[in-house]
């Protein structure tokens, strides 16, 4: 039995070598399908882990009050866009001062989404985010200091030209050759003294958590002022059990601050950190499902292509089948030979696809600062799918080959 299996595998391999072009094209299609299935699915699992770790570092017991996006009303006069007013500095600071609850409250603003930071002859790419934050911003945003210190309340009040920089900014400007602390860097033409270096945070959903500079909130207002400048309020509850109560109190207070009439919807948004993480994971799950469907469709096309190749192969090898039957090969032996040939093609294409999928998954994981891993589940799924595709695609041609009459086969030209 073992000898017969070995002989069938040898015959299958020789047949593949004799029809290289068709076999390689089918392997390529299977390779692409398995790569998409294993690589993208594994990568999205890694992204989910990155999202979870990033939001866990922020704390599940936190929420954010920010400006509400434009909404569309539908009424008698059709659709009409409604633009909500930005949260002002005065409103944000009033909330911080009046919110009497055992929480840590921070006020911040996005000073610049894409800035180029300079130090002497060195400069970064123009993709550095500049935030204005108060003395509590590090706590509520999940950042930690690796070197240096945080801003003092007095420095926030006076608008001192100081800055805390992310790890990517430190590396780009100082290359590890000199200390960043107490050096003066240039941000949008202004000089800022580095007082702190943030611990590495990594990337999440494509945004670099280490490509960041944080300056005092008052300084951001003075030197990065723009029309409709909006401020964000971040609240971190000291006890997770108090979060719902704190959120309700915050909603009531901010409605009062923004003079929202009773019965009208809020003109601001309150987002819990855990609900945002759930939303992002939901979006990645939908993307994962999309790529799985693409991979399955690709494999379906590969299965049809492989079946056609095997049917053509049966026709081309009719005389060979007749000779083997005349020499004593049974119908089951012939059927096994063609099934093995089909499975071998699938395993060659699928094996390389799984390998490429693992590499792709880990490259994407590194980009999102997740740990390197081996996606055992998707490896198992990849091999299982290869086996199924090989058997299903090869069954009909194998059955046809096994049913050929040896006398008629020998006469075939």
Buried (B, 14 or more C-beta within 10 A) or exposed (E): EEEEEEEBBEBBBEBBEEBEEBBBBBBBBBBBBBBBBBBBBBBBBBBBBBBBBBBEBBBBBBBBBBBBEEEEEEEEEEEEEEEBEBBBBEBBBBBBEEBEBEBBBBBBBBBBEEBBBBBEEEBBEEEBBBBBBBBBBBBBBBBEBEBBEBBBEEBBEEBBBBBBBBBBBBBBBBEEEEEBBEBBBBBBEBEBEBBBBBEBBBBBEEEBBBBBBBBBBBBBBEBBEEEEBBBBBBBBBEEEEBBEEBBEBBBEBBBEBBEBEEEEEBBBEBEBBBEBBEEBBEEBEEBBEEBBEBBBEBBEBBBEBBBBBBBEBBEEBBEBBBEBBEEEBEBEBBBBBBBBBBBBBBBBBBBBBBBBBBEBBBEBBBBBBBEEBEBEEBBEBBBEBBBBBBBBBBBBBBBBBBEBEBEEBBEBE
